């Protein structure tokens, strides 16, 4: 699955869950600077489909990922970080996104 295909599918899924996604948004907060494939600034929910094609591993270092995960643990924001190597197609990507979206809704108390 290409960068465009993966990011496009994630946009469809996040918008179907009610998020207003802006594509390719610059995220620059608390020492984390990266371009997210999709971000809803009002809800503070987004996603990044990490691919070699897009050179994402340069931005999404272990340090950047740890900083985002710490903020997610505190409930400040939620970003699905999914590596192309961890999914083998649309069904796996959709399942991972669905689980993420369900978990975010649960954490926020949304039914």
C-alpha positions, 0 to 999 in steps of 0.5 A, a space after each residue: 500500500 502506498 503512502 497516498 493509499 494508506 493516508 487516504 484510507 485513514 482519512 476516510 475512516 477518521 472522517 467516518 468517525 466524525 473527525 474533521 481531518 486536515 491533510 499534511 498538517 505541521 505538528 510542532 509542539 513540546 519538542 515534536 516537529 513533524 508533518 502528520 498525514 491527517 489531523 483534527 486540530 479541534 479534537 486533537 486527534 490524527 494519524 500518520 501512516 509511516 512509510 519509507 516512500 515518504 521518508 517518515 522515519 526521519 521525522 518519527 524517531 524513537 524520541 518523537 514517538 515517545 514524546 507523542 506517546 507520553 502526551 497520549 497517556 496524559 490524554 492531551 492528544 491522540 495520534 495513530 502512528 502506524 508503520 507500513 511494515 505492521 500492516 499488510 493491506 487495507 484490511 489490516 490498516 482498517 482494523 488497526 484504525 478501527 481499534 484506535 478510534 474505538 479506544 479514543 472514543 472510550 477514553 473520551 467517554 463517547 458512545 
